[in-house]
C-alpha cells in the first residue's frame, strides 16, 4: 500500500513537470523564432556628391545597414540593385550619405529639367564658387587641376600715406607768397620744380642744421601670408558653354565636343569657398594683390598656423646677416640681382 502511494506521487510529479515544461517552451518558442529571423536590411546611399542628371553607377553608391522597421518602401535595397543600376540618373542633386529613394532617381531617357548650369549643383549648400585670375606661376606650374585641394597665399605691398590726401609720402612743398592785397596765396612758381618734404638734421661736423630730402620715391613694404587652407578647386579655366534647357545627355555630349577642341593656357581658377571668403578674394583681386595657389594632398585636412613673412622675419628667422659696409668691393658693380644667362639660353643665329 505504501509503495502504491509513493508511485502515485512520483507519477503526479512527473506529469506536473511535463506540463510546466511544455508551457515554458511554448512561451519561449515565438521569441526565439523572432530573434533568429533577419532584422537588418542593406539600403543604398550616395557614396559621393551626385549632381543633377548624374549617372547612377556602382562607383557612386555605398550601402548602409538599417533595421527592417526603419526601411521605407521607396528606399533602394540590395535586392533592388538591378533596377537601380538600369540606366538611372539623379533627378535632384544628391549629397554624400543621402539615402537613394525612388523619387530621387529617374530613367536616363526622361528629360531632367536643370535650373541653370549643371555644374552649379555640385556646389555644397552654404558655399559659393569664386573665380580669381591666375597664371602658370601661381598655379604651381599647372599642377593645380579640377578637384585639387590648395592653400591660398597672398603677398601685399604697403606704403605710408598722408591720411588727409590719401597720397604716398613724402608730400611736395611750395612757397607761400603775399600779394599786395594782403591775402596769402599758396602756389608753385612756374620757374621752380616742386620740392619734396624732408626733415631737419644736424650736420655732425659743422653742427649746422640741414634739410634732408629723399633721393627717390618711397620703397614699399611687402608681406606674404596664408589666408585660406584646404580649399577645393571647382574648375581651372573656363566652364563649357551649355544651355540650361538641354537635357543632361545633351549637355554631356556638348561638353565632350568642347573638350576635344584645342586647349589654351588657363588664366582663371574657380574655388569653392564661403561667401565671406569670396568677398575677401574679390577685395584682393581688385587691390592687385599677388595670389598664389599652393597644391596640397587631398587627404591632408590639417590646418597649420603660419607666420606672416616680412623682410624683418626673413632676416631673423633664417639668420641672414646684413652685409657690412666695407672700404672695398667687387668689380663690376652690381645694381640689382638678375638670373645669369647660360650658354644654352643664348639663341643660335
C-alpha positions in Angstrom: 0.0 0.0 0.0 2.8 2.4 0.9 4.6 1.5 -2.3 1.5 2.4 -4.3 1.1 5.8 -2.8 4.8 6.6 -3.5 4.3 5.5 -7.1 1.3 7.8 -7.5 3.2 10.7 -6.1 6.1 10.1 -8.5 3.7 10.0 -11.4 2.0 13.2 -10.4 5.3 15.0 -10.0 6.4 13.8 -13.5 3.1 14.9 -15.0 3.3 18.3 -13.4 6.9 18.8 -14.5 5.9 17.9 -18.1 3.0 20.4 -18.1 5.2 23.2 -16.7 8.0 22.4 -19.3 5.5 22.4 -22.2 4.1 25.8 -21.1 7.5 27.3 -20.7 8.8 26.0 -24.1 5.6 27.3 -25.8 6.1 30.8 -24.4 9.8 30.9 -25.3 9.5 29.4 -28.8 8.0 32.5 -30.6 10.6 34.8 -29.1 13.4 32.5 -30.2 12.0 32.3 -33.7 11.7 36.1 -33.9 15.3 36.6 -32.7 16.6 34.2 -35.2 14.8 35.9 -38.2 16.8 38.5 -40.1 16.1 42.1 -38.7 18.6 44.2 -40.7 18.5 45.3 -44.3 21.2 46.9 -46.5 20.0 50.0 -48.3 21.8 52.2 -50.9 23.2 55.7 -50.1 25.1 58.1 -52.2 28.8 57.4 -51.9 29.7 60.8 -53.1 28.0 64.0 -54.2 25.9 63.2 -57.3 24.9 66.2 -59.4 21.5 66.7 -61.0 21.4 64.4 -64.0 24.4 62.4 -62.8 24.6 58.7 -63.8 23.8 56.2 -61.1 26.6 53.6 -61.2 28.0 51.2 -58.7 31.0 53.5 -58.2 28.9 56.3 -56.8 27.0 54.1 -54.4 27.5 52.8 -50.9 25.3 50.7 -48.6 24.1 51.3 -45.1 22.6 48.7 -42.7 19.2 49.6 -41.2 16.8 47.8 -39.0 13.9 46.4 -41.0 11.5 48.7 -39.2 13.3 51.8 -40.4 13.3 50.8 -44.1 10.6 52.5 -46.1 9.0 51.2 -49.3 10.7 53.9 -51.5 14.2 53.0 -50.5 16.5 51.0 -52.8 17.8 47.9 -51.0 20.4 45.5 -52.3 17.6 43.4 -53.6 16.7 46.3 -56.0 20.3 46.6 -57.3 19.4 45.6 -60.9 16.7 48.1 -61.1 18.7 51.0 -59.6 21.7 50.4 -62.0 19.4 50.1 -65.0 20.1 53.4 -66.9 19.1 55.6 -63.9 20.2 59.3 -63.3 19.7 61.6 -60.3 16.5 63.7 -60.6 17.8 66.1 -57.9 21.3 66.8 -56.5 22.3 64.1 -54.0 24.7 64.8 -51.2 27.1 62.2 -50.0 25.4 59.9 -47.5 21.9 60.6 -48.7 19.5 57.6 -48.9 18.7 56.7 -52.5 14.9 56.7 -52.9 12.7 56.0 -56.0 11.6 59.7 -56.1 15.2 60.9 -56.3 16.2 59.0 -59.5 14.6 58.6 -62.9 15.3 56.8 -66.1 18.0 58.4 -68.2 15.7 58.6 -71.2 13.5 61.0 -69.3 14.1 64.7 -69.7 15.6 66.2 -66.5 14.8 69.9 -66.0 18.1 71.6 -64.9 17.6 75.1 -63.5 20.7 76.8 -64.6 24.1 75.2 -65.4 24.6 71.6 -64.3 27.9 72.3 -62.5 26.2 74.7 -60.1 24.5 71.7 -58.5 27.8 70.4 -57.1 28.3 73.5 -55.0 27.7 72.5 -51.4 25.0 74.3 -49.5 26.3 77.5 -47.9 29.3 77.7 -50.3 29.8 79.7 -53.5 32.1 79.5 -56.5 34.5 82.4 -56.7 36.8 82.9 -59.7 40.3 84.5 -59.4 42.7 85.5 -62.3 45.8 83.2 -62.3 48.9 82.2 -64.3 51.2 79.3 -64.7 53.4 80.6 -61.9 50.5 80.9 -59.4 49.1 77.5 -60.4 52.2 75.5 -59.3 53.3 75.1 -62.9 49.7 74.0 -63.8 49.9 71.2 -61.2 46.6 72.5 -59.9 43.7 70.9 -61.7 39.9 70.4 -61.2 39.1 68.9 -57.8 42.6 69.7 -56.3 43.0 71.0 -52.8 45.0 74.1 -52.4 46.2 76.7 -49.9 45.8 80.4 -50.9 48.8 82.6 -50.2 48.7 86.3 -50.6 51.5 88.9 -50.9 50.7 92.6 -50.3 52.7 95.8 -50.8 52.3 98.7 -48.3 53.4 102.3 -48.4 52.9 105.2 -46.0 50.1 107.6 -46.9 49.1 111.1 -45.9 45.9 110.4 -44.1 44.2 113.6 -45.5 45.4 113.5 -49.1 45.5 109.7 -49.2 48.6 110.0 -51.3 52.0 108.4 -50.8 54.5 110.2 -48.6 56.6 112.4 -48.7 54.4 115.3 -49.8 55.6 118.1 -52.2 56.1 121.5 -50.7 55.9 125.0 -52.2 56.3 128.6 -51.0 53.6 131.0 -49.8 53.6 134.5 -51.4 51.9 137.5 -50.0 50.3 139.7 -52.7 49.9 143.4 -52.3 46.2 142.9 -51.4 47.4 141.4 -48.1 45.9 138.0 -48.9 48.1 134.9 -48.8 48.3 132.8 -52.0 49.7 129.2 -51.9 51.3 128.2 -55.2 54.2 126.8 -57.0 56.4 129.1 -59.1 56.5 128.2 -62.7 60.3 128.5 -62.8 60.7 126.2 -59.8 60.0 122.5 -59.5 58.0 121.3 -56.5 60.3 120.2 -53.7 59.8 117.1 -51.6 59.0 117.5 -47.9 62.0 116.5 -45.8 63.3 116.8 -42.3 65.8 118.9 -40.4 69.0 117.1 -39.3 72.1 118.5 -37.5 75.3 118.2 -39.6 77.8 116.4 -37.3 81.0 118.2 -38.4 79.8 121.8 -38.5 76.9 121.4 -36.1 74.7 123.2 -38.5 71.1 122.3 -39.4 70.4 121.0 -42.9 67.2 119.9 -44.8 67.4 116.3 -45.8 65.0 115.2 -48.6 64.5 111.7 -50.1 66.5 110.8 -53.2 63.8 108.5 -54.6 60.1 107.6 -54.1 59.1 105.6 -51.0 60.0 101.9 -51.0 57.0 99.6 -50.4 57.0 97.1 -47.7 56.0 93.5 -48.7 54.3 90.9 -46.5 53.1 87.4 -47.5 50.7 85.2 -45.6 48.5 82.1 -46.0 44.9 83.3 -45.9 42.9 80.2 -46.8 43.7 76.5 -46.3 42.4 73.3 -47.8 40.2 74.9 -50.5 38.7 72.7 -53.2 39.2 73.8 -56.8 36.0 73.6 -58.7 37.4 74.5 -62.1 40.7 75.6 -63.7 40.0 77.6 -66.8 36.6 78.4 -68.4 33.4 76.4 -67.9 31.9 75.0 -71.1 29.0 76.9 -72.6 25.8 74.8 -72.4 22.2 75.8 -72.3 20.1 75.2 -69.2 17.2 73.9 -71.4 19.3 71.0 -72.6 19.0 67.5 -71.1 21.8 66.1 -69.1 22.8 63.8 -72.0 22.8 66.7 -74.5 24.9 68.8 -72.1 27.4 65.9 -71.6 27.7 65.5 -75.4 28.4 69.2 -75.9 30.9 69.3 -73.1 32.8 66.4 -74.7 32.9 68.2 -78.1 34.3 71.3 -76.4 36.8 69.3 -74.5 38.2 67.9 -77.8 38.8 71.4 -79.1 42.4 72.9 -78.9 43.2 73.8 -75.3 44.6 77.2 -74.2 46.5 78.0 -71.1 44.0 78.7 -68.3 44.0 82.2 -66.8 41.2 81.7 -64.2 40.6 79.4 -61.3 37.3 78.9 -59.5 37.3 77.9 -55.9 34.6 76.6 -53.6 34.6 79.0 -50.6 32.3 80.6 -48.1 30.6 83.9 -49.0 32.9 85.7 -46.6 36.0 84.2 -48.2 34.6 85.1 -51.6 34.4 88.8 -50.5 38.0 88.6 -49.3 39.1 87.1 -52.7 37.3 89.9 -54.6 39.0 92.5 -52.5 42.4 91.0 -53.0 41.9 90.8 -56.8 40.8 94.5 -57.1 43.7 95.8 -55.0 46.0 93.8 -57.3 47.5 91.5 -54.6 49.7 88.7 -55.7 47.6 85.5 -55.1 49.3 82.0 -55.1 47.6 78.6 -55.1 49.7 76.1 -53.4 48.9 72.4 -54.1 48.4 70.1 -51.2 47.5 66.4 -50.6 43.7 66.0 -50.8 43.8 63.5 -47.9 45.5 66.1 -45.6 42.8 68.0 -43.8 45.1 69.6 -41.2 45.3 73.4 -40.6 48.6 75.0 -39.6 49.1 78.4 -38.1 51.7 80.3 -40.2 53.7 83.4 -39.6 53.4 86.4 -42.0 56.7 86.8 -43.9 58.3 90.2 -44.0 61.9 91.3 -44.6 62.5 91.5 -40.8 61.1 88.0 -40.3 63.1 86.5 -43.1 66.4 88.0 -41.8 65.8 87.0 -38.2 64.2 83.6 -38.8 66.9 82.3 -41.3 69.8 84.1 -39.7 70.5 86.2 -42.8 73.1 88.9 -41.9 73.1 92.4 -43.3 76.5 92.9 -45.2 78.8 95.3 -43.5 79.9 98.5 -45.3 83.5 97.8 -46.4 86.1 100.1 -48.0 86.4 97.7 -50.9 84.1 95.9 -53.3 83.8 93.7 -56.4 84.1 94.8 -60.0 81.9 95.2 -62.0 79.4 96.7 -59.6 76.0 95.1 -59.1 73.0 97.3 -59.1 70.3 94.6 -59.0 70.3 90.8 -58.9 69.4 89.1 -62.2 69.4 85.5 -63.3 72.6 84.6 -65.1 72.3 83.8 -68.8 73.8 80.3 -69.6 75.3 79.4 -72.9 72.4 77.1 -73.8 70.0 80.0 -73.1 71.5 82.2 -75.9 69.6 81.6 -79.1 71.7 80.5 -82.1 71.9 82.8 -85.1 
